[in-house]
């Protein structure tokens, strides 16, 4: 079954304690992204990756790190979490869009609810 | 930069009735994709319907249809014969045709739809 998995699904932590949220996809997709969802703001892109070892900032990258050492995995790292990073996080993957080709939808993971106290 | 606006934070509809959710967007591009996503209480992001900007015909998927007005930059979602399972948060989203930033989606703030039995 084609899917994007995230772990953990729920996480409560304290300010400053480093944490990692894992993301894995089994569709051999080139593109992967992290989004955060906040009330009234929808989802906003944090970081994205176009391929292995190729990552770049999205719209709200401050306080986050990512890595893409393998095609299937794209972990999100919070080195020193703060309360303003309390949010719902989604990992997503999609295939490469080709000229004249059809839209490649984003496949979303189930979400990770993070609370930083 | 593109922006997506959903002006209705909450909507309600009687079961079996029809409801329309509004979405407007701003872009200087002529080719792009528009999406409606459904997020039920499970938090999973579910693609409801997609519209290619170059297509004049409005997309339909069973009870879901859109009213795409390119000149007005409007993209509303109509749900016919509303069912209790339609109760969810609905997000409107925009994506450039060839994708940028890993096929980044720009989301509106969401509309919470309640369905009354």
Interface residues (C-beta under 8 A of the other chain):
Chain A: X31 X32 X33 X35 X40 X41 X42 X43 X44 X45 X48 X49 X50 X56 X58 X88 X90 X92 X94 X96 X97 X99 X103 X104 X105 X106 X108 X110 X111 X113
Chain B: X4 X6 X9 X33 X35 X42 X43 X44 X45 X47 X50 X52 X91 X93 X95 X97 X98 X99 X101 X102 X103 X104 X105 X107 X108 X109 X110
